[in-house]
Amino acid sequence: MTVQISSLSPFPDQKEKLQALQSCVRSLGRLLIAYSGGVDSAFLAWVASRELGSGMLAVLADSPSLARSQMRDAIAFAEEQHIPLAVITTQEMERVEYRRNDHNRCFHCKDELFTVMESYRRHKGFDTIAYGVNVDDQGDYRPGQKAARDHGIATPLLDAGLAKDDIRQLAREAGLRVWDKPASACLSSRIEYGRAVTPEALTAVERGEDALRELGFRQVRVRHHGEIARVEIAPDELPRALTPEMAAEFTRILKSLGFSYVTLDLEGFRSGSMNALLPLERLQKA
């Protein structure tokens, strides 16, 4: 079943990119997709399920770095859209290289993911593994992409020339509720480089972000700097956060989770903000 997007779309180039994506997906044979429930992997899985039917399978990796709310939402979306789904367990926390949390942490995470998926692929008789990297992802420090290249992982969204805005627009036209879902990297990305990734730190971050979302904030990060929690809120939500009452509530919540100091980052939320602290030579080696 080929995906149809309205002929009234004001973005004809996006329709061409969608057709390129469909063609790419069909060329990959029986396909496993690394699926997180974010808009990129969700859109890729949705297209693949329409193009390949039972010849595809979305694979959700469960580990301590995956927030339970994100896991529940990813499973719910797959069920809503009748996307075949399997949940597997990855063991990146067993890797010393991952736990020490240097600039290559994401490489070791993705290396574990794709190693487990490759074993699963062989066992289940699939041909190819793909993941949801897009054009915009080429502009940041993302060592996980090296792991993908090392494992020969297919990149259909990137190959079709799709950027984040393209994906969101196409997902919106297709009626997918995740079209405007906020970005959500793994919980480990909230912990400053050089500070060990531990179950306790991941739990503090997850509970803190859950509590702030319960206050009505949509795009939020709790960055873990040891005794300091640095809160990032989307710029359009910052005015609501910048009140004495909300500051007191942030402080109460995060101190109850073990932080001694609570700060609100006045630059607001931005993906990959921890990377700004990396030396330039690290970024150039990505």
BAFI-3210 file (N, C-alpha, C; in Angstrom, 3 decimals, decimal comma, padded with zeros to 6 digits):
// residues 286
n [1|2|3|4|5|6|7|8|9|10|11|12|13|14|15|16|17|18|19|20|21|22|23|24|25|26|27|28|29|30|31|32|33|34|35|36|37|38|39|40|41|42|43|44|45|46|47|48|49|50|51|52|53|54|55|56|57|58|59|60|61|62|63|64|65|66|67|68|69|70|71|72|73|74|75|76|77|78|79|80|81|82|83|84|85|86|87|88|89|90|91|92|93|94|95|96|97|98|99|100|101|102|103|104|105|106|107|108|109|110|111|112|113|114|115|116|117|118|119|120|121|122|123|124|125|126|127|128|129|130|131|132|133|134|135|136|137|138|139|140|141|142|143|144|145|146|147|148|149|150|151|152|153|154|155|156|157|158|159|160|161|162|163|164|165|166|167|168|169|170|171|172|173|174|175|176|177|178|179|180|181|182|183|184|185|186|187|188|189|190|191|192|193|194|195|196|197|198|199|200|201|202|203|204|205|206|207|208|209|210|211|212|213|214|215|216|217|218|219|220|221|222|223|224|225|226|227|228|229|230|231|232|233|234|235|236|237|238|239|240|241|242|243|244|245|246|247|248|249|250|251|252|253|254|255|256|257|258|259|260|261|262|263|264|265|266|267|268|269|270|271|272|273|274|275|276|277|278|279|280|281|282|283|284|285|286]
n.u [000,856|000,840|001,779|-000,306|-000,230|-001,897|-002,810|-003,047|-001,040|001,147|003,799|005,434|007,991|008,396|006,630|007,926|010,214|009,038|008,184|010,685|011,568|009,735|010,435|013,050|012,665|011,251|013,268|014,869|014,239|013,198|012,645|014,080|013,460|015,055|013,466|012,148|009,947|009,987|009,422|010,872|011,737|009,246|007,718|009,191|008,840|006,081|005,705|007,166|005,667|003,354|004,305|005,571|004,177|003,838|006,435|008,117|009,458|009,197|011,564|011,914|014,136|014,657|015,910|017,625|018,032|015,907|013,104|010,199|007,754|008,184|008,558|006,025|004,472|005,602|004,971|002,190|001,692|002,570|000,693|-001,685|-001,341|-001,079|001,437|003,833|005,558|008,375|009,806|012,978|015,770|018,495|021,944|023,599|024,349|025,997|028,410|031,571|032,683|030,476|029,240|031,133|030,839|032,057|032,929|032,234|030,050|027,519|028,207|028,882|026,444|024,793|026,282|025,893|023,093|022,831|024,348|022,860|020,487|021,391|021,952|019,342|018,166|019,395|018,476|015,697|015,419|015,460|016,382|017,627|018,660|017,416|017,560|016,362|017,821|018,197|018,513|019,057|020,337|022,954|024,288|025,183|027,084|027,246|028,092|026,898|026,171|028,456|028,653|026,419|027,238|029,427|028,114|026,717|024,127|021,043|019,850|017,177|015,587|017,508|018,726|016,655|016,631|015,292|014,579|014,156|011,899|010,547|009,794|008,133|006,064|005,078|004,254|002,264|000,396|-000,312|-001,803|-000,675|-000,280|002,136|003,424|004,218|005,657|007,748|011,360|013,236|015,804|017,835|017,839|020,410|021,711|021,285|023,115|026,068|029,068|031,680|030,743|029,698|027,346|024,681|022,200|020,843|021,251|019,951|017,350|016,761|016,782|014,718|012,429|012,374|011,881|009,423|007,837|007,992|006,745|004,213|003,483|002,725|004,557|005,889|008,169|011,006|014,041|016,010|019,083|021,850|024,194|025,783|025,562|024,020|021,058|020,230|017,795|016,164|013,876|011,514|011,831|009,402|007,909|009,179|008,438|006,366|007,755|009,396|008,704|008,357|006,815|006,839|009,560|010,002|008,551|009,930|012,327|011,536|010,692|013,026|015,018|013,960|014,625|017,250|019,065|021,182|021,244|019,320|018,917|017,708|018,010|018,598|018,845|017,104|015,533|017,597|018,595|021,239|022,781|024,737|026,894|028,122|030,075|032,156|035,559|036,738|038,248|037,269|034,698|035,329|036,252|034,091]
n.v [-001,199|002,025|005,084|007,910|011,357|014,443|015,978|018,652|019,732|022,341|022,006|020,786|019,740|018,252|016,186|014,889|014,076|012,322|010,330|009,440|008,406|006,317|004,659|004,045|002,632|000,392|-000,826|-002,040|-004,546|-007,087|-005,459|-004,093|-001,549|000,786|002,064|004,720|006,169|008,876|011,664|011,273|008,500|007,387|008,325|007,186|004,447|004,292|004,885|002,733|000,573|000,863|000,518|-001,989|-003,753|-006,741|-007,207|-005,592|-004,447|-002,621|-001,828|-001,439|-000,357|-001,248|000,112|001,337|004,021|004,879|006,774|005,992|007,134|007,834|005,356|004,167|005,858|005,434|002,750|002,958|004,586|002,909|000,859|002,268|002,900|000,479|-000,649|-003,105|-004,270|-004,852|-005,273|-005,002|-005,771|-003,817|-003,615|-001,430|-000,219|-002,021|-001,635|-000,359|001,757|003,191|003,920|005,638|007,989|009,773|011,878|010,111|008,622|008,265|006,870|004,322|003,568|003,380|001,491|-000,763|-001,008|-001,517|-003,803|-005,662|-005,529|-006,491|-009,173|-009,948|-009,464|-011,411|-013,717|-013,554|-013,424|-011,071|-008,566|-006,034|-003,282|-000,193|003,307|006,434|008,798|012,149|014,892|017,263|016,294|016,122|018,339|018,535|017,404|014,073|011,206|008,712|008,289|007,383|004,808|003,708|003,810|002,071|-000,328|-000,611|000,480|001,337|004,474|005,798|008,238|010,266|009,637|010,231|012,929|014,266|016,716|017,838|019,592|018,866|016,254|016,625|018,141|016,363|014,267|015,572|016,132|013,556|012,970|012,107|011,930|012,470|014,471|016,994|016,360|016,966|016,986|014,263|013,065|010,327|009,602|009,653|011,637|013,910|014,097|015,589|015,528|013,344|012,859|010,031|007,784|006,651|004,468|005,894|008,614|008,729|008,152|010,373|012,454|011,600|011,543|014,191|015,549|014,424|015,468|018,222|018,337|017,648|019,997|021,372|022,123|021,673|021,252|020,314|020,023|018,424|019,035|017,322|018,210|017,117|018,199|020,217|021,021|021,889|023,526|023,434|025,126|025,390|028,271|029,679|028,988|029,976|032,492|031,753|030,179|031,964|033,096|033,949|032,078|029,769|029,276|028,565|026,192|024,583|024,378|023,035|020,540|019,504|019,550|017,671|015,419|015,070|017,002|019,743|022,376|024,451|025,574|027,805|027,802|030,556|030,723|028,938|025,881|023,825|021,483|019,184|020,774|020,145|019,524|021,891|022,299|020,722|020,317|021,908|020,273|017,750|017,849|018,168|015,699|014,107]
n.w [000,000|-001,066|000,389|000,465|-000,045|000,330|-002,741|-002,696|-001,278|-000,247|-000,651|-002,963|-003,373|-001,131|-001,541|-003,598|-002,259|-000,464|-002,223|-003,048|-000,635|-000,253|-002,420|-001,696|000,711|-000,244|-001,645|000,182|001,064|003,400|006,374|009,295|011,654|013,639|016,293|018,135|018,783|018,483|016,211|013,810|013,594|013,977|011,808|009,700|010,305|010,003|007,247|006,175|007,107|005,634|003,075|003,102|004,705|006,466|006,010|007,379|010,538|013,413|015,881|019,217|021,604|024,878|027,826|030,803|030,100|028,654|028,990|030,870|030,176|027,520|026,393|026,766|025,151|022,628|022,162|022,205|019,943|017,852|018,100|017,557|014,861|013,702|013,333|012,996|015,848|017,924|021,126|022,409|024,572|025,521|026,558|027,271|029,652|030,820|029,698|030,264|028,866|028,068|030,506|031,650|030,309|028,389|025,542|023,586|024,329|023,086|020,807|021,869|022,910|020,582|019,220|020,804|020,503|017,695|017,445|018,912|017,423|014,959|015,526|016,114|013,643|011,987|013,241|012,867|010,152|008,570|006,117|006,201|008,287|009,383|010,306|011,793|010,944|009,761|007,353|008,805|011,018|010,393|011,121|013,754|016,613|016,590|017,564|017,454|014,849|013,607|014,638|013,404|010,726|010,860|011,265|008,953|008,633|007,170|005,826|005,203|005,383|005,276|002,822|001,113|001,229|003,255|005,626|009,059|009,211|006,869|007,469|009,681|008,477|006,511|008,161|009,550|007,489|006,969|009,137|011,516|014,935|016,155|014,835|015,759|017,976|020,735|020,570|021,913|023,329|024,653|028,208|029,253|027,900|029,289|031,286|032,368|030,430|031,406|033,922|035,598|034,163|035,890|037,385|039,378|038,736|036,259|037,036|038,674|036,776|035,035|036,747|037,520|035,072|034,376|036,439|035,927|033,471|034,300|035,424|033,256|031,334|028,137|026,465|027,847|029,720|032,165|033,090|034,297|036,548|038,630|041,864|040,977|039,281|036,088|034,477|031,411|029,445|026,812|024,689|024,142|026,309|028,467|029,755|031,515|033,262|034,527|037,112|040,585|041,963|040,337|040,262|042,923|042,957|041,093|042,503|044,834|043,773|042,492|044,444|046,135|044,788|045,197|044,323|045,145|044,331|042,166|038,928|036,380|032,992|031,073|028,342|027,364|026,084|024,053|021,674|022,251|023,978|025,838|024,265|023,675|025,499|024,800|023,679|020,673|018,982|019,489|018,408|015,728|015,026|014,729]
ca.u [000,000|001,666|001,271|-000,798|-000,270|-002,820|-002,288|-003,150|000,105|001,886|005,215|005,599|009,289|008,243|005,998|008,981|011,055|008,276|008,268|012,045|011,602|008,991|011,251|014,190|012,173|010,919|014,495|015,663|013,818|012,589|013,297|013,975|013,666|015,335|012,283|012,113|008,679|010,121|008,768|011,645|011,615|007,827|007,306|009,841|008,160|004,729|005,839|007,608|004,575|002,425|004,954|006,062|003,284|004,504|007,847|008,901|009,235|009,807|012,228|012,084|015,143|014,356|017,053|017,402|018,111|014,648|012,069|009,006|006,690|008,503|008,315|004,575|003,953|006,074|004,152|000,823|001,642|002,653|-000,597|-002,670|-001,094|-000,951|002,824|004,403|006,524|009,016|010,602|014,156|016,534|019,918|022,731|024,680|024,805|027,030|029,655|032,324|032,874|029,233|028,987|032,056|030,172|032,896|032,310|031,816|028,998|026,461|028,734|028,786|025,010|024,309|026,992|025,166|021,795|022,916|024,854|021,709|019,567|021,962|021,693|017,903|017,903|019,784|017,606|014,334|015,421|015,280|017,490|018,264|018,309|017,414|017,214|015,715|018,658|017,746|019,487|019,437|021,204|024,344|024,864|025,522|028,020|026,449|028,954|026,094|026,128|029,607|028,273|025,511|028,039|030,228|027,233|026,056|022,703|020,445|019,400|016,199|015,181|018,644|018,908|015,572|016,805|014,293|014,986|013,170|010,654|009,866|009,207|006,993|004,976|004,491|003,551|001,041|-000,556|-000,777|-002,648|000,028|-000,279|003,498|004,045|004,855|006,171|009,056|012,521|013,465|016,957|017,854|018,063|021,845|022,168|021,095|024,179|027,237|030,178|032,651|030,050|029,271|025,930|024,256|020,734|020,331|021,219|018,903|016,063|016,538|016,435|013,397|011,383|012,318|011,215|008,007|007,168|007,863|005,690|002,927|003,169|002,214|005,622|005,899|009,541|011,765|015,178|016,723|020,482|022,430|025,569|026,120|024,647|023,238|020,114|020,047|016,517|015,937|012,468|011,377|011,760|008,042|007,328|009,995|007,774|005,607|008,700|010,138|007,937|008,799|006,056|007,316|010,921|009,888|008,078|011,073|013,286|010,979|010,687|014,347|015,729|013,431|015,245|018,644|019,904|021,389|021,007|018,446|019,056|016,919|018,856|017,888|018,858|016,006|015,866|018,210|019,123|022,691|023,449|025,928|028,001|028,784|031,190|033,219|036,604|036,504|038,871|036,366|033,620|035,857|036,521|032,813]
ca.v [000,000|003,223|006,220|009,019|012,671|015,294|016,674|020,073|020,126|023,498|021,667|019,710|019,095|017,249|015,014|014,183|013,423|011,181|009,278|008,894|007,597|005,080|003,839|003,560|001,618|-000,828|-001,452|-002,577|-005,903|-007,221|-004,321|-003,728|-000,122|001,222|002,894|005,306|006,862|010,257|011,896|010,751|007,042|007,045|008,549|006,154|003,174|004,379|004,728|001,368|-000,369|000,988|000,018|-003,365|-004,611|-007,640|-007,284|-004,680|-004,550|-001,571|-002,423|-000,475|-000,842|-000,894|000,148|002,374|005,378|005,201|007,206|005,130|007,834|007,740|003,975|003,968|006,589|004,762|001,541|003,380|005,046|001,741|000,174|003,113|002,892|-000,922|-000,872|-004,264|-003,775|-005,747|-004,595|-005,778|-005,193|-003,558|-003,647|-000,444|000,086|-002,985|-001,223|000,651|002,910|003,955|004,488|006,715|009,182|010,749|012,438|009,020|007,813|007,933|005,812|003,031|003,261|002,927|000,260|-001,814|-001,155|-002,143|-005,170|-006,479|-005,601|-007,347|-010,552|-010,156|-009,515|-012,726|-014,739|-013,430|-013,498|-009,792|-008,242|-004,731|-002,444|001,235|004,187|007,667|009,989|013,013|015,859|018,212|015,640|016,209|019,591|018,522|016,346|012,880|010,034|007,532|008,077|006,551|003,429|003,283|003,551|000,862|-001,492|-000,637|000,736|002,146|005,812|006,187|009,646|011,040|009,369|010,901|014,377|014,809|017,437|017,730|020,280|018,037|015,100|017,095|018,542|015,152|013,552|016,331|015,896|012,172|012,854|011,409|012,828|012,763|015,408|018,091|015,845|017,545|016,102|013,608|012,165|009,422|010,257|009,826|012,883|015,000|014,062|016,270|014,669|013,112|012,377|008,668|007,456|005,685|004,367|006,944|009,868|008,623|008,225|011,756|013,224|011,185|011,994|015,650|015,971|014,038|016,406|019,520|018,205|017,666|021,406|021,920|022,464|020,665|020,985|020,527|019,155|018,580|018,714|016,866|018,659|016,744|018,791|021,262|020,710|023,024|023,291|024,112|025,208|025,980|029,733|030,208|028,647|030,578|033,501|031,113|029,636|033,047|033,713|033,443|030,886|028,613|029,014|027,826|024,839|023,878|024,105|021,987|019,257|018,976|019,267|016,416|014,334|014,954|018,114|020,786|023,673|024,394|026,764|027,874|028,278|031,641|030,524|028,045|024,555|023,601|020,131|019,056|021,873|019,632|019,484|023,192|022,267|019,879|021,012|021,941|019,143|016,599|018,005|018,020|014,297|013,373]
ca.w [000,000|-001,164|001,141|-000,340|000,581|-000,409|-003,924|-002,437|-000,458|-000,769|-000,677|-003,941|-003,224|-000,079|-002,148|-004,329|-001,256|000,035|-003,239|-002,971|000,583|-000,521|-003,302|-000,917|001,654|-000,976|-002,142|001,289|001,391|004,728|007,014|010,703|011,863|015,005|016,542|019,474|018,984|018,059|014,924|012,688|013,493|013,879|010,420|008,893|010,557|009,417|005,796|005,886|007,349|004,507|001,864|003,216|005,484|007,412|005,650|008,204|011,971|014,237|017,039|020,300|022,547|026,261|028,729|031,820|029,557|027,983|029,928|030,790|029,446|026,103|025,981|026,669|023,999|021,413|021,994|021,882|018,550|016,976|018,157|016,867|013,418|013,273|012,920|013,714|016,823|018,883|022,151|022,770|025,675|025,261|027,797|027,239|031,012|031,174|029,046|031,002|027,987|028,081|031,830|032,000|029,788|027,707|024,342|022,694|024,947|022,134|019,941|022,545|023,001|019,280|018,893|021,509|019,851|016,380|017,639|019,316|016,301|013,922|015,958|015,948|012,194|011,473|013,835|012,351|008,692|007,885|005,220|006,400|009,439|009,067|011,426|011,361|010,811|008,669|006,853|009,847|012,002|009,961|011,559|015,170|016,999|016,832|017,355|017,162|013,405|013,248|014,940|012,341|009,528|011,114|011,171|007,653|008,834|006,101|006,234|004,170|005,443|004,794|001,393|000,380|001,358|004,167|006,825|010,140|008,864|005,866|008,145|010,486|007,585|005,916|009,230|009,833|006,404|007,078|010,315|012,595|016,093|016,594|013,895|016,491|019,235|021,052|020,513|023,200|023,327|025,796|029,487|029,506|027,266|030,248|032,288|031,822|030,040|032,457|035,113|035,296|033,997|036,906|037,483|040,258|037,993|035,246|037,726|039,099|035,586|034,549|037,667|037,445|033,837|034,484|037,346|035,260|032,452|035,001|035,654|032,003|030,392|027,081|026,037|029,073|030,027|033,427|032,856|035,560|036,778|039,998|042,836|040,306|038,203|035,173|033,787|030,136|029,041|025,477|024,783|024,187|027,608|029,522|030,592|032,590|034,235|035,175|038,191|041,890|042,354|039,591|040,728|044,188|042,659|040,505|043,566|045,691|043,064|042,173|045,684|046,675|044,032|045,586|043,886|046,156|043,707|040,987|038,091|035,153|031,904|030,412|026,885|027,020|025,576|022,742|021,561|022,235|024,675|026,504|023,305|023,646|026,428|024,273|022,920|019,234|018,299|019,638|017,438|014,371|014,780|014,655]
c.u [000,882|000,993|000,844|-000,794|-001,099|-002,149|-002,362|-001,985|000,816|003,373|005,462|006,944|009,246|007,563|007,024|009,906|010,339|008,331|009,650|012,179|010,896|009,811|012,429|013,769|011,891|012,175|015,264|015,251|013,105|013,378|013,004|014,254|013,931|014,337|012,315|010,762|008,765|009,614|009,545|011,460|010,164|007,330|007,916|009,146|006,770|004,784|006,202|006,486|003,551|003,006|005,229|005,150|004,053|005,983|008,704|008,569|009,948|010,357|012,527|013,036|014,826|015,629|016,792|017,443|016,863|013,594|010,817|007,880|006,928|008,241|006,816|004,008|004,373|005,248|002,732|000,709|001,692|001,326|-001,665|-002,555|-000,886|000,433|003,361|005,556|007,076|009,809|011,755|014,865|017,981|020,642|023,861|025,205|025,862|028,383|030,330|032,466|031,631|029,049|029,915|031,664|031,142|032,205|031,828|030,700|027,948|026,917|028,531|027,330|024,500|025,023|026,312|023,821|021,910|023,524|023,702|020,729|020,094|021,762|020,215|017,549|018,223|018,836|016,218|014,266|015,103|016,531|018,309|017,792|018,395|017,150|016,880|016,568|018,177|018,802|019,967|020,378|022,671|025,040|025,257|026,518|027,214|027,293|028,183|026,009|027,322|029,307|027,351|026,276|028,860|029,400|026,488|024,565|022,177|019,859|018,372|015,797|016,283|018,823|017,843|015,647|015,844|014,943|013,867|011,844|009,862|009,109|007,992|005,805|004,289|003,720|002,240|-000,009|-001,113|-001,654|-001,999|000,178|001,121|004,160|004,761|005,394|007,539|010,176|012,765|014,595|016,937|018,196|019,539|022,365|021,998|022,254|025,452|028,351|031,190|032,044|029,433|027,762|025,590|022,732|020,135|020,231|020,109|017,518|015,747|016,121|015,016|012,282|011,251|011,574|009,737|007,239|006,992|006,830|004,312|002,509|002,686|003,271|005,794|007,308|010,471|012,926|015,659|018,146|021,161|023,896|025,968|025,118|023,702|022,316|019,927|018,829|016,466|014,459|012,422|011,201|010,340|007,331|008,054|009,251|006,996|006,519|009,354|009,265|008,456|008,093|006,568|008,745|010,893|009,455|009,186|012,052|012,792|011,091|012,093|015,208|015,233|014,028|016,751|019,567|020,006|021,050|020,191|018,602|018,134|017,774|018,098|017,985|017,722|016,480|016,562|018,824|020,646|023,420|024,695|027,138|028,760|030,007|032,354|034,279|036,346|037,079|038,038|035,264|034,104|036,134|035,253|032,629]
c.v [001,236|004,375|007,329|010,294|013,583|016,010|018,185|020,587|021,323|023,229|020,518|019,007|018,040|015,996|014,206|013,450|012,203|010,024|008,628|007,997|006,264|004,132|003,233|002,441|000,301|-001,565|-002,194|-003,984|-005,946|-006,348|-004,228|-002,237|000,134|002,330|003,404|005,931|008,351|010,430|011,272|009,244|006,618|007,223|007,493|004,811|003,162|004,191|003,294|000,358|-000,311|000,417|-001,480|-004,299|-005,441|-007,829|-006,271|-004,912|-003,390|-002,229|-001,331|-001,064|-000,328|-000,971|001,229|003,792|005,786|005,550|006,356|005,819|007,763|006,329|003,716|004,649|005,927|003,515|001,912|003,819|003,863|000,981|000,949|002,976|001,490|-001,192|-002,075|-003,808|-004,906|-004,893|-005,516|-005,066|-005,000|-003,372|-002,617|-000,096|-000,901|-002,608|-000,112|001,924|003,799|004,661|005,651|008,037|010,221|011,185|011,361|008,154|007,359|006,858|004,450|002,605|002,690|001,649|-000,933|-002,078|-001,934|-003,548|-006,103|-006,618|-006,496|-008,818|-010,899|-010,283|-010,887|-013,812|-014,741|-013,417|-012,209|-009,476|-007,039|-004,107|-000,988|002,036|005,580|008,910|010,812|014,049|016,791|017,605|015,703|017,448|019,650|017,402|015,117|011,628|008,745|007,247|007,258|005,083|002,888|002,964|002,275|-000,402|-001,561|-000,400|001,675|003,442|006,360|007,660|010,549|010,870|010,051|012,419|015,037|015,460|017,352|018,397|019,498|016,905|015,522|017,468|017,326|014,346|014,258|016,077|014,485|011,947|012,114|012,351|013,209|013,870|016,558|017,646|016,457|016,520|015,508|012,606|011,302|010,175|010,513|011,128|014,081|015,103|014,644|015,272|014,567|012,679|011,022|008,569|006,358|005,581|005,487|008,282|009,862|008,758|009,653|012,624|012,888|011,704|013,509|016,122|015,593|015,051|017,775|019,475|018,196|019,094|022,096|022,339|021,329|020,262|021,324|019,548|019,470|018,103|018,460|017,282|018,350|017,304|019,807|020,654|021,978|022,735|024,111|023,994|025,842|027,491|030,282|029,888|029,321|031,623|032,888|030,553|030,719|033,816|033,172|032,158|029,646|028,269|028,208|026,383|024,002|023,453|022,977|020,620|018,689|018,754|017,971|015,203|014,254|016,057|019,157|022,171|023,480|025,696|026,658|028,518|029,311|031,589|029,617|026,716|024,642|022,222|020,171|020,145|021,411|019,639|020,803|023,222|021,424|020,715|020,899|020,737|017,881|016,663|017,774|016,580|013,472|012,765]
c.w [000,000|-000,436|000,191|000,497|-000,309|-001,573|-003,746|-001,599|-001,070|-000,915|-001,645|-003,817|-002,139|-000,619|-002,927|-003,374|-000,668|-000,960|-003,244|-001,747|000,371|-001,382|-002,551|000,016|000,927|-001,455|-001,067|001,710|002,734|005,709|008,509|010,825|013,340|015,342|017,985|019,807|018,714|016,643|013,766|012,538|013,371|012,445|009,503|009,071|009,937|007,906|005,451|006,092|006,221|003,227|001,923|003,996|006,492|007,085|006,377|009,671|012,652|015,499|018,052|021,329|023,948|027,089|029,763|031,282|028,786|029,025|029,747|030,032|027,946|025,586|025,798|025,428|022,692|021,129|021,578|020,430|017,591|016,951|017,391|015,355|012,856|012,675|013,685|014,600|017,680|019,864|022,523|023,923|025,250|026,588|027,772|028,625|031,499|030,577|029,849|030,177|027,951|029,418|032,168|031,339|029,242|026,408|023,372|023,277|023,934|021,146|020,592|022,727|021,683|018,835|019,561|020,819|018,549|016,453|017,993|018,149|015,181|014,271|015,763|014,475|011,623|011,975|013,203|010,826|007,974|007,074|005,670|007,709|008,990|010,328|010,898|011,331|009,618|008,325|007,951|010,877|011,615|010,500|013,018|015,422|017,402|016,569|017,110|015,677|012,926|013,523|013,860|011,065|009,684|010,929|009,840|007,730|007,743|006,662|005,248|004,200|004,901|003,291|000,542|000,500|002,322|005,379|007,854|009,786|007,811|006,551|008,963|009,587|006,971|006,953|009,572|008,766|006,453|008,307|011,474|013,787|016,564|015,772|014,611|017,839|019,526|020,937|021,890|023,075|024,582|027,078|029,759|028,929|028,191|031,247|031,683|031,517|031,185|033,765|034,781|035,136|035,002|036,903|038,325|039,535|036,947|035,877|038,158|037,922|035,126|035,443|037,646|036,207|033,853|035,326|036,686|034,141|033,098|035,362|034,383|031,015|029,398|026,670|027,199|029,156|031,444|033,176|034,202|035,625|038,220|040,980|042,203|039,246|037,379|034,305|032,509|029,774|027,658|025,590|024,876|025,498|028,765|030,363|031,753|033,679|035,070|036,166|039,515|042,305|041,634|039,991|042,023|043,938|042,025|041,591|044,467|045,036|042,946|043,416|046,324|045,980|044,270|045,117|045,006|045,626|042,443|040,216|036,884|034,078|031,087|028,896|026,435|026,471|024,231|022,761|021,564|022,988|025,417|025,561|023,247|024,553|025,924|023,562|021,422|018,538|018,421|018,578|016,019|014,022|014,622|013,275]
res [m|t|v|q|i|s|s|l|s|p|f|p|d|q|k|e|k|l|q|a|l|q|s|c|v|r|s|l|g|r|l|l|i|a|y|s|g|g|v|d|s|a|f|l|a|w|v|a|s|r|e|l|g|s|g|m|l|a|v|l|a|d|s|p|s|l|a|r|s|q|m|r|d|a|i|a|f|a|e|e|q|h|i|p|l|a|v|i|t|t|q|e|m|e|r|v|e|y|r|r|n|d|h|n|r|c|f|h|c|k|d|e|l|f|t|v|m|e|s|y|r|r|h|k|g|f|d|t|i|a|y|g|v|n|v|d|d|q|g|d|y|r|p|g|q|k|a|a|r|d|h|g|i|a|t|p|l|l|d|a|g|l|a|k|d|d|i|r|q|l|a|r|e|a|g|l|r|v|w|d|k|p|a|s|a|c|l|s|s|r|i|e|y|g|r|a|v|t|p|e|a|l|t|a|v|e|r|g|e|d|a|l|r|e|l|g|f|r|q|v|r|v|r|h|h|g|e|i|a|r|v|e|i|a|p|d|e|l|p|r|a|l|t|p|e|m|a|a|e|f|t|r|i|l|k|s|l|g|f|s|y|v|t|l|d|l|e|g|f|r|s|g|s|m|n|a|l|l|p|l|e|r|l|q|k|a]
***
